[in-house]
Amino acid sequence: MTAPLSPLDRAEAALAVLAVDPAGVKGLWLRARSGPLRDRIAEALLATRRIHPGIDDTSLFGGVDLAATLASGHVQTSAGLLTETVPITLTMAERCPPGLAVRLGRWLDGDGTCLVALDESAEQDEGLPSALSDRLGLFIDLEGMVFSETTPLRPDPAKIAEARARLSGTALPSEATDAIARLSLALGVASLRAPLLALKAAVALAAWRGEASVSEETLRHAAELTLAHRGVLSPAADEPEEPPPPPEPDETPSDQSLGAEQKIPEEVLLEAVQAALPDGVLAQLAAGKALRAARGGGGTGAARKGNHRGRPLPSRPGMPGSGKRIDLVATLRAAAPWQPLRRRAPAGPSLRLEIRPSDLRLKRFEECSDRVLVFAVDASGSSAFARLAEAKGAVELLLAQAYARRDHVALIAFRGTGAELLLPPTRSLVQTKRRLAGLPGGGGTPLASGLRMAFDLGLQTRRRGMTPTIALLTDGRGNVALDGSANRAAAETDALRVARTISAASIPSLVLDIANRPQPALQQLARSLGAGYVPLPRADAQRLTAVLQSALDT
């Protein structure tokens, strides 16, 4: 078996494939920090036009050139970058917003030449949006490579031209298609684009190497370039399969019909791709899934600045585009002091009012979403009978003010072996009183279960564009683990682990210690949550409400 490509040879092969068939493989995902090593690789790339994650739609797709229109008095349009047949390089691709990723993905699916994504992510939970990573066929990771051990990569233009001429005549055996399909299945690659991109890369690499037909070695190398970073090898993937039983004497082997052709061994391809898997790829994939779950499906529910709705903010200079709206009054106010000077200019147009691009002002608004206070109330036997009445009164008082403040309240009670959502986020005072009247108490203290349900509810409300805040009311005597077992040590460990998850998701929290004396365990829990800690040994409903309102206002 031929050894896998070295990191430098892998980079050289990827650059060659990209130069030979950029439209076929769609592009390159280059993961590396900015520095001389990445610059050396970038020098060998195709001539591209650079864009950044903050680019607007007018620059991408074209539109009205407002500056030229104001200067000439007639509508002037500009061509966008994506209307040209030229490769695009996306810098800081790890910061690419979802909307831009989708638009670039549609461009690649259509007439787009190719895209080079420069991923500078430093953390494992960062990376390229899936709308792009699924479409870019090639992947290079420069992690572990040393600049002094590399040499300049300059593909020969004459060799590239010869390879492009041979590309259409390079044969792809049917066994190669079957092998790539089986390999993608074994690696757990869910994308249907991935095997097609791998075959395109194999043909381009064979044309670069002067092969008339894709060889087994070239197919293995193409799989390293296109499938290794996508794969999730299961533990059983490394175990050899049971050999098939030998055929009966009267059976004719089906492979005789292939003549001299031989099927490419699937285990050989699997071993090659496994050797090319980047370090920590499984941890990266798991972290990426956790991050997407934490981020939810949209905004964080906090204050967001835009130019469509909300509380007006002072306008700012800028050019309209991508839905940005001109503040006409502010624009006229900015242009007015300059009119006498502009009318006296020798080359100035004879207009009653001359507006220049520097005068343009854009509208800005701040949109504040609704807030949700998630009560996680300890209803166990150690605290229920003394504090449930105060918690019920605090919820009712908060809801009485919710109509003016646009706050929602949710209630979770944990007791026995688990937690229960008694009140989904609501501003209905009548419904709340009815639910609170039947709030039971007694039993064990499943503190971790209450925190986990509060975390899940916080993520759900965040996906709906609301701002969640968790208020935990407990005496800190957790004694039931997440699996329902009565184990105080395991219960404390589970509670701290869930608390760290809530902190990582940036959900504000508040711990209200309702025990007779301050509990050190709850102070440690508050530190894990990144939350405020307030001991309230003798608080009534009024004081609880005042503390919670103060937490919401900060």
GUKE-858083 format. One record per residue (C-alpha): z, y, x; residue in three letters; residue number from 1. Coordinates in steps of 0.25 Angstrom, whole numbers, m for minus. Layout:
Z	Y	X	res	n
Z	Y	X	Ala	NUM
...
# end
This chain:
Z	Y	X	res	n
0	0	0	Met	1
m4	14	5	Thr	2
8	23	8	Ala	3
10	35	m2	Pro	4
5	48	2	Leu	5
14	57	11	Ser	6
19	70	4	Pro	7
8	78	13	Leu	8
m3	68	10	Asp	9
1	69	m5	Arg	10
0	84	m5	Ala	11
m14	83	3	Glu	12
m19	73	m7	Ala	13
m15	81	m19	Ala	14
m21	94	m14	Leu	15
m34	86	m11	Ala	16
m34	80	m26	Val	17
m32	94	m31	Leu	18
m43	100	m23	Ala	19
m53	89	m27	Val	20
m50	88	m42	Asp	21
m41	100	m47	Pro	22
m45	99	m61	Ala	23
m43	84	m62	Gly	24
m29	84	m57	Val	25
m26	97	m64	Lys	26
m17	102	m52	Gly	27
m5	101	m43	Leu	28
10	102	m45	Trp	29
15	106	m31	Leu	30
30	105	m30	Arg	31
36	113	m18	Ala	32
44	125	m15	Arg	33
37	137	m10	Ser	34
35	137	5	Gly	35
25	134	17	Pro	36
24	119	13	Leu	37
19	122	m1	Arg	38
10	133	4	Asp	39
4	123	13	Arg	40
0	114	1	Ile	41
m4	126	m7	Ala	42
m14	131	4	Glu	43
m22	118	1	Ala	44
m23	120	m14	Leu	45
m35	125	m21	Leu	46
m37	140	m23	Ala	47
m29	143	m35	Thr	48
m24	155	m43	Arg	49
m9	157	m44	Arg	50
m1	159	m56	Ile	51
14	160	m59	His	52
23	155	m70	Pro	53
24	169	m76	Gly	54
9	171	m78	Ile	55
5	176	m92	Asp	56
m6	171	m101	Asp	57
m16	182	m99	Thr	58
m16	179	m84	Ser	59
m19	164	m87	Leu	60
m29	165	m99	Phe	61
m34	179	m98	Gly	62
m33	191	m108	Gly	63
m33	205	m110	Val	64
m32	213	m97	Asp	65
m24	225	m102	Leu	66
m24	233	m89	Ala	67
m39	232	m89	Ala	68
m40	235	m104	Thr	69
m32	247	m103	Leu	70
m39	253	m91	Ala	71
m53	251	m97	Ser	72
m50	253	m112	Gly	73
m57	240	m116	His	74
m52	226	m117	Val	75
m52	218	m104	Gln	76
m48	204	m102	Thr	77
m44	196	m90	Ser	78
m47	181	m87	Ala	79
m35	172	m85	Gly	80
m32	163	m73	Leu	81
m34	150	m81	Leu	82
m48	154	m85	Thr	83
m53	153	m71	Glu	84
m56	139	m65	Thr	85
m46	140	m54	Val	86
m34	132	m50	Pro	87
m20	138	m53	Ile	88
m8	138	m45	Thr	89
5	140	m53	Leu	90
16	145	m44	Thr	91
31	142	m47	Met	92
26	132	m57	Ala	93
41	127	m60	Glu	94
43	140	m67	Arg	95
31	138	m76	Cys	96
34	141	m90	Pro	97
31	131	m101	Pro	98
20	140	m108	Gly	99
13	142	m95	Leu	100
13	127	m91	Ala	101
7	124	m105	Val	102
m4	134	m103	Arg	103
m7	129	m89	Leu	104
m7	115	m94	Gly	105
m17	118	m105	Arg	106
m26	125	m94	Trp	107
m25	112	m85	Leu	108
m29	103	m97	Asp	109
m41	112	m100	Gly	110
m50	119	m89	Asp	111
m39	121	m79	Gly	112
m43	118	m65	Thr	113
m29	114	m59	Cys	114
m15	120	m57	Leu	115
m6	120	m45	Val	116
8	121	m49	Ala	117
18	126	m38	Leu	118
31	120	m41	Asp	119
43	127	m33	Glu	120
54	120	m41	Ser	121
67	118	m33	Ala	122
75	110	m43	Glu	123
73	97	m49	Gln	124
73	102	m63	Asp	125
61	111	m60	Glu	126
46	108	m60	Gly	127
33	110	m67	Leu	128
32	111	m82	Pro	129
27	97	m88	Ser	130
15	104	m94	Ala	131
10	106	m79	Leu	132
16	94	m72	Ser	133
9	85	m82	Asp	134
m5	91	m79	Arg	135
m5	93	m64	Leu	136
m10	80	m57	Gly	137
m5	82	m43	Leu	138
10	84	m38	Phe	139
15	88	m24	Ile	140
29	89	m20	Asp	141
32	95	m7	Leu	142
47	91	m7	Glu	143
50	85	7	Gly	144
38	90	14	Met	145
39	98	27	Val	146
30	109	30	Phe	147
30	106	45	Ser	148
25	91	42	Glu	149
13	96	34	Thr	150
m1	101	38	Thr	151
m10	111	31	Pro	152
m17	104	19	Leu	153
m32	110	18	Arg	154
m41	101	10	Pro	155
m55	101	16	Asp	156
m64	109	6	Pro	157
m76	100	10	Ala	158
m68	88	7	Lys	159
m64	93	m6	Ile	160
m78	96	m11	Ala	161
m82	82	m7	Glu	162
m71	76	m15	Ala	163
m74	84	m27	Arg	164
m89	79	m26	Ala	165
m84	65	m25	Arg	166
m73	67	m37	Leu	167
m82	63	m48	Ser	168
m88	51	m41	Gly	169
m74	45	m37	Thr	170
m71	32	m45	Ala	171
m58	29	m52	Leu	172
m56	14	m54	Pro	173
m50	10	m67	Ser	174
m39	3	m60	Glu	175
m34	16	m55	Ala	176
m33	22	m69	Thr	177
m25	10	m74	Asp	178
m16	11	m62	Ala	179
m13	25	m64	Ile	180
m10	23	m78	Ala	181
m1	11	m75	Arg	182
6	20	m64	Leu	183
8	31	m74	Ser	184
15	22	m84	Leu	185
23	16	m73	Ala	186
28	30	m68	Leu	187
31	34	m82	Gly	188
21	45	m82	Val	189
20	50	m96	Ala	190
9	60	m94	Ser	191
m5	55	m97	Leu	192
m11	66	m88	Arg	193
m4	60	m76	Ala	194
m13	47	m74	Pro	195
m26	55	m77	Leu	196
m22	65	m66	Leu	197
m18	54	m57	Ala	198
m32	48	m58	Leu	199
m39	62	m56	Lys	200
m31	63	m43	Ala	201
m35	49	m39	Ala	202
m50	52	m40	Val	203
m48	66	m33	Ala	204
m41	60	m22	Leu	205
m51	48	m21	Ala	206
m62	59	m20	Ala	207
m54	66	m9	Trp	208
m53	54	m1	Arg	209
m68	50	m3	Gly	210
m66	38	m11	Glu	211
m76	33	m21	Ala	212
m66	27	m30	Ser	213
m51	29	m31	Val	214
m43	20	m22	Ser	215
m30	14	m24	Glu	216
m24	22	m13	Glu	217
m30	35	m19	Thr	218
m24	31	m33	Leu	219
m10	29	m27	Arg	220
m11	43	m20	His	221
m16	49	m33	Ala	222
m4	43	m40	Ala	223
6	49	m30	Glu	224
0	63	m32	Leu	225
0	63	m48	Thr	226
10	53	m53	Leu	227
21	52	m44	Ala	228
28	65	m48	His	229
27	61	m63	Arg	230
32	47	m62	Gly	231
46	41	m66	Val	232
47	28	m60	Leu	233
56	18	m68	Ser	234
66	9	m61	Pro	235
57	m3	m65	Ala	236
45	4	m59	Ala	237
48	m1	m45	Asp	238
51	m15	m49	Glu	239
39	m25	m47	Pro	240
33	m31	m60	Glu	241
33	m45	m62	Glu	242
20	m51	m58	Pro	243
11	m56	m69	Pro	244
10	m71	m71	Pro	245
m2	m78	m64	Pro	246
m14	m80	m73	Pro	247
m17	m93	m78	Glu	248
m27	m101	m71	Pro	249
m37	m100	m82	Asp	250
m36	m85	m83	Glu	251
m45	m76	m76	Thr	252
m39	m64	m69	Pro	253
m43	m51	m75	Ser	254
m44	m44	m62	Asp	255
m56	m53	m58	Gln	256
m65	m44	m67	Ser	257
m62	m32	m58	Leu	258
m69	m39	m46	Gly	259
m65	m33	m33	Ala	260
m57	m22	m40	Glu	261
m42	m22	m39	Gln	262
m32	m16	m48	Lys	263
m23	m5	m41	Ile	264
m9	m11	m41	Pro	265
0	m3	m50	Glu	266
13	m5	m41	Glu	267
6	1	m29	Val	268
3	14	m37	Leu	269
17	14	m42	Leu	270
23	13	m28	Glu	271
14	24	m23	Ala	272
18	34	m34	Val	273
33	30	m32	Gln	274
33	33	m18	Ala	275
27	47	m21	Ala	276
37	50	m31	Leu	277
44	63	m27	Pro	278
59	62	m24	Asp	279
68	64	m36	Gly	280
57	64	m46	Val	281
65	56	m56	Leu	282
76	67	m55	Ala	283
66	78	m56	Gln	284
60	72	m69	Leu	285
74	70	m75	Ala	286
78	84	m71	Ala	287
66	89	m78	Gly	288
69	82	m91	Lys	289
83	87	m91	Ala	290
78	101	m88	Leu	291
68	101	m99	Arg	292
79	96	m109	Ala	293
88	107	m105	Ala	294
78	118	m106	Arg	295
74	113	m120	Gly	296
61	117	m127	Gly	297
62	132	m125	Gly	298
70	144	m121	Gly	299
85	144	m118	Thr	300
89	151	m131	Gly	301
94	163	m123	Ala	302
88	178	m123	Ala	303
73	178	m120	Arg	304
64	189	m116	Lys	305
50	190	m122	Gly	306
41	200	m129	Asn	307
40	194	m143	His	308
53	195	m150	Arg	309
68	199	m149	Gly	310
76	211	m144	Arg	311
67	221	m138	Pro	312
68	223	m123	Leu	313
63	235	m114	Pro	314
48	233	m112	Ser	315
43	230	m98	Arg	316
30	232	m90	Pro	317
20	221	m90	Gly	318
6	216	m95	Met	319
4	210	m109	Pro	320
1	195	m109	Gly	321
6	182	m114	Ser	322
12	188	m126	Gly	323
18	200	m120	Lys	324
17	212	m129	Arg	325
15	227	m125	Ile	326
26	237	m129	Asp	327
17	248	m133	Leu	328
28	259	m134	Val	329
33	256	m121	Ala	330
19	255	m115	Thr	331
16	269	m120	Leu	332
29	274	m116	Arg	333
26	269	m101	Ala	334
12	275	m102	Ala	335
15	289	m108	Ala	336
21	296	m95	Pro	337
8	293	m87	Trp	338
m2	298	m97	Gln	339
m4	312	m91	Pro	340
m5	307	m77	Leu	341
m15	296	m81	Arg	342
m24	306	m89	Arg	343
m25	315	m77	Arg	344
m30	303	m68	Ala	345
m44	305	m64	Pro	346
m49	291	m67	Ala	347
m40	290	m79	Gly	348
m46	286	m92	Pro	349
m47	296	m103	Ser	350
m38	289	m112	Leu	351
m27	296	m121	Arg	352
m17	285	m116	Leu	353
m18	277	m104	Glu	354
m10	265	m103	Ile	355
m10	257	m90	Arg	356
m5	243	m87	Pro	357
8	248	m80	Ser	358
12	255	m94	Asp	359
12	242	m102	Leu	360
25	237	m107	Arg	361
29	224	m113	Leu	362
38	221	m125	Lys	363
51	213	m122	Arg	364
61	206	m131	Phe	365
73	198	m129	Glu	366
74	186	m139	Glu	367
88	180	m141	Cys	368
89	167	m147	Ser	369
101	162	m156	Asp	370
113	157	m150	Arg	371
120	143	m153	Val	372
135	141	m150	Leu	373
137	126	m149	Val	374
151	122	m152	Phe	375
156	109	m146	Ala	376
170	107	m152	Val	377
180	96	m148	Asp	378
183	89	m160	Ala	379
191	78	m154	Ser	380
206	75	m157	Gly	381
211	83	m145	Ser	382
206	96	m150	Ser	383
200	95	m164	Ala	384
212	97	m173	Phe	385
217	109	m165	Ala	386
203	116	m162	Arg	387
193	112	m173	Leu	388
198	123	m182	Ala	389
196	134	m172	Glu	390
182	128	m168	Ala	391
178	128	m183	Lys	392
182	142	m185	Gly	393
175	147	m172	Ala	394
162	141	m177	Val	395
163	148	m190	Glu	396
166	161	m184	Leu	397
154	160	m175	Leu	398
145	157	m186	Leu	399
150	168	m194	Ala	400
144	177	m183	Gln	401
132	169	m181	Ala	402
124	177	m191	Tyr	403
124	190	m183	Ala	404
124	183	m169	Arg	405
113	173	m172	Arg	406
122	162	m166	Asp	407
122	148	m170	His	408
133	138	m170	Val	409
133	123	m168	Ala	410
145	114	m168	Leu	411
148	101	m160	Ile	412
160	92	m162	Ala	413
164	81	m152	Phe	414
174	71	m155	Arg	415
176	56	m155	Gly	416
165	50	m146	Thr	417
154	61	m148	Gly	418
150	74	m153	Ala	419
144	79	m166	Glu	420
135	91	m170	Leu	421
142	96	m182	Leu	422
135	109	m183	Leu	423
120	112	m178	Pro	424
117	126	m174	Pro	425
119	135	m186	Thr	426
123	148	m191	Arg	427
126	143	m205	Ser	428
141	146	m207	Leu	429
142	137	m220	Val	430
136	125	m213	Gln	431
146	127	m202	Thr	432
158	128	m210	Lys	433
154	115	m217	Arg	434
152	107	m204	Arg	435
165	113	m198	Leu	436
173	108	m210	Ala	437
170	94	m207	Gly	438
172	94	m191	Leu	439
181	82	m188	Pro	440
190	81	m176	Gly	441
197	70	m168	Gly	442
194	59	m158	Gly	443
189	59	m143	Gly	444
183	71	m136	Thr	445
168	68	m132	Pro	446
167	81	m124	Leu	447
154	77	m117	Ala	448
147	73	m130	Ser	449
151	87	m136	Gly	450
145	94	m124	Leu	451
132	85	m124	Arg	452
130	88	m139	Met	453
132	103	m136	Ala	454
122	102	m125	Phe	455
111	95	m133	Asp	456
113	105	m145	Leu	457
112	117	m135	Gly	458
99	112	m130	Leu	459
93	110	m144	Gln	460
97	124	m148	Thr	461
91	129	m135	Arg	462
78	123	m138	Arg	463
78	130	m151	Arg	464
79	143	m143	Gly	465
94	146	m145	Met	466
105	149	m135	Thr	467
116	138	m135	Pro	468
130	140	m131	Thr	469
140	128	m131	Ile	470
155	130	m134	Ala	471
164	118	m131	Leu	472
177	118	m138	Leu	473
186	107	m132	Thr	474
200	104	m126	Asp	475
193	96	m115	Gly	476
198	83	m117	Arg	477
185	75	m117	Gly	478
187	60	m117	Asn	479
174	54	m123	Val	480
162	52	m114	Ala	481
148	53	m118	Leu	482
146	38	m121	Asp	483
158	39	m131	Gly	484
168	32	m122	Ser	485
182	37	m121	Ala	486
182	40	m106	Asn	487
188	54	m102	Arg	488
183	54	m88	Ala	489
169	50	m93	Ala	490
170	61	m104	Ala	491
173	72	m94	Glu	492
161	68	m85	Thr	493
152	68	m96	Asp	494
157	81	m101	Ala	495
155	88	m87	Leu	496
141	81	m86	Arg	497
136	87	m100	Val	498
142	100	m96	Ala	499
134	101	m84	Arg	500
122	98	m92	Thr	501
125	109	m102	Ile	502
127	119	m90	Ser	503
113	114	m84	Ala	504
107	118	m97	Ala	505
112	132	m96	Ser	506
119	131	m110	Ile	507
131	141	m111	Pro	508
144	134	m114	Ser	509
158	138	m117	Leu	510
170	129	m115	Val	511
182	132	m125	Leu	512
195	124	m120	Asp	513
203	122	m133	Ile	514
214	114	m126	Ala	515
228	119	m126	Asn	516
227	121	m111	Arg	517
214	124	m102	Pro	518
208	111	m98	Gln	519
202	110	m84	Pro	520
192	99	m89	Ala	521
186	110	m98	Leu	522
185	120	m87	Gln	523
177	110	m79	Gln	524
168	107	m90	Leu	525
166	122	m92	Ala	526
162	123	m78	Arg	527
152	112	m79	Ser	528
146	119	m92	Leu	529
146	132	m85	Gly	530
153	137	m97	Ala	531
165	146	m100	Gly	532
178	140	m102	Tyr	533
188	146	m112	Val	534
202	140	m114	Pro	535
206	143	m129	Leu	536
219	135	m131	Pro	537
223	143	m144	Arg	538
210	149	m149	Ala	539
207	151	m164	Asp	540
193	152	m170	Ala	541
192	167	m168	Gln	542
195	166	m153	Arg	543
185	154	m151	Leu	544
174	162	m158	Thr	545
177	174	m149	Ala	546
176	166	m137	Val	547
163	159	m141	Leu	548
157	173	m146	Gln	549
160	178	m132	Ser	550
153	166	m125	Ala	551
141	168	m134	Leu	552
140	183	m130	Asp	553
140	181	m115	Thr	554
# end
